[in-house]
């Protein structure tokens, strides 16, 4: 195991759950934002970014639906609803800058709340 891998392992073990969620959301949002100003949608890197965003939101929804999740019912319902929106509209976001922009706006709003709860660690690529 390289030193970088050991650091990443320690980093994952010491990061709070909220901090990790925020770091992952921040990373996927940066990937989406990189495509906001591009003329040509539907190319490989954008599709990969959209897939990463959808995967993250589906993982969050699964976690929120778990009986062990400590979020309030209202927060769970809102976040699962957002995950559903992401799921239903990911294909459209590859062809519509407005939908892509809405994904970025949603992620940034959630990030704002997460940042208030926990510091966001820098995750290694």
C-alpha positions as CSV (number, residue, x, y, z in Angstrom):
1,X,0.0,0.0,0.0
2,X,1.5,3.3,-1.0
3,X,1.6,6.3,1.3
4,X,-1.1,8.1,-0.7
5,X,-3.4,5.1,-0.3
6,X,-2.7,4.9,3.4
7,X,-3.5,8.6,3.7
8,X,-6.7,8.2,1.8
9,X,-7.7,5.3,4.2
10,X,-7.0,7.4,7.3
11,X,-8.8,10.4,5.7
12,X,-11.9,8.3,5.0
13,X,-11.8,6.9,8.6
14,X,-11.6,10.4,10.2
15,X,-14.0,12.3,8.0
16,X,-17.5,12.8,9.4
17,X,-20.4,11.3,7.5
18,X,-21.7,14.8,6.6
19,X,-18.2,16.0,5.6
20,X,-17.9,13.0,3.3
21,X,-21.3,13.6,1.7
22,X,-20.4,17.2,1.2
23,X,-17.0,16.4,-0.3
24,X,-18.5,13.9,-2.8
25,X,-21.3,16.3,-3.7
26,X,-18.8,19.1,-4.2
27,X,-16.7,16.9,-6.5
28,X,-19.6,15.8,-8.7
29,X,-21.0,19.4,-8.8
30,X,-17.6,20.7,-10.0
31,X,-17.7,18.0,-12.8
32,X,-21.2,19.2,-13.8
33,X,-20.2,22.9,-13.7
34,X,-17.3,22.2,-16.0
35,X,-19.9,21.5,-18.8
36,X,-22.3,24.5,-18.2
37,X,-20.5,26.8,-20.6
38,X,-19.9,24.3,-23.3
39,X,-21.9,24.5,-26.5
40,X,-22.0,20.7,-27.3
41,X,-23.9,18.7,-24.7
42,X,-24.1,14.9,-24.8
43,X,-20.4,14.1,-25.0
44,X,-18.5,11.6,-23.0
45,X,-17.2,13.6,-20.0
46,X,-20.6,15.2,-19.5
47,X,-22.3,11.8,-19.6
48,X,-19.8,10.5,-17.0
49,X,-20.5,13.5,-14.8
50,X,-24.2,13.0,-15.1
51,X,-23.9,9.3,-14.2
52,X,-21.7,10.2,-11.2
53,X,-24.3,12.7,-10.0
54,X,-27.2,10.2,-10.5
55,X,-25.2,7.5,-8.7
56,X,-24.5,9.7,-5.8
57,X,-28.1,10.8,-5.4
58,X,-29.4,7.2,-5.7
59,X,-26.9,6.2,-3.0
60,X,-28.1,9.1,-0.8
61,X,-31.7,8.0,-1.4
62,X,-30.9,4.4,-0.3
63,X,-29.2,5.7,2.8
64,X,-32.1,8.0,3.6
65,X,-34.6,5.2,3.2
66,X,-32.7,3.1,5.8
67,X,-34.4,2.7,9.2
68,X,-31.1,3.5,10.7
69,X,-30.9,7.0,9.1
70,X,-31.3,9.7,11.8
71,X,-32.6,12.5,9.6
72,X,-36.1,13.8,10.3
73,X,-39.0,12.5,8.2
74,X,-39.3,15.9,6.5
75,X,-35.6,15.9,5.4
76,X,-35.8,12.3,4.3
77,X,-38.9,13.0,2.2
78,X,-37.4,16.2,0.6
79,X,-34.0,14.5,-0.2
80,X,-35.6,11.4,-1.6
81,X,-37.9,13.6,-3.7
82,X,-34.8,15.4,-5.1
83,X,-33.1,12.1,-5.8
84,X,-36.2,11.1,-7.8
85,X,-36.0,14.3,-9.8
86,X,-32.4,13.6,-10.6
87,X,-33.2,10.0,-11.6
88,X,-36.1,11.1,-13.9
89,X,-34.2,14.0,-15.5
90,X,-30.6,12.8,-15.9
91,X,-31.2,11.8,-19.5
92,X,-32.7,15.2,-20.3
93,X,-29.8,17.0,-18.6
94,X,-27.5,15.6,-21.4
95,X,-29.5,17.6,-23.9
96,X,-30.7,20.6,-22.0
97,X,-28.6,23.3,-20.4
98,X,-31.6,24.3,-18.2
99,X,-31.9,20.8,-16.7
100,X,-28.1,20.7,-16.2
101,X,-28.2,24.1,-14.5
102,X,-31.0,22.9,-12.2
103,X,-28.8,19.9,-11.1
104,X,-26.0,22.3,-10.3
105,X,-28.3,24.6,-8.4
106,X,-29.8,21.7,-6.4
107,X,-26.4,20.3,-5.5
108,X,-25.1,23.8,-4.5
109,X,-28.1,24.4,-2.3
110,X,-27.6,21.0,-0.5
111,X,-23.9,21.7,-0.3
112,X,-24.6,25.0,1.4
113,X,-26.5,23.2,4.1
114,X,-23.9,20.5,4.5
115,X,-21.1,23.0,4.9
116,X,-22.9,24.6,7.8
117,X,-23.1,21.2,9.5
118,X,-19.5,19.9,8.8
119,X,-16.3,21.1,7.3
120,X,-15.7,19.7,3.8
121,X,-12.5,17.7,3.5
122,X,-10.4,17.6,0.4
123,X,-10.7,14.2,-1.1
124,X,-7.9,12.8,-3.2
125,X,-8.7,12.1,-6.8
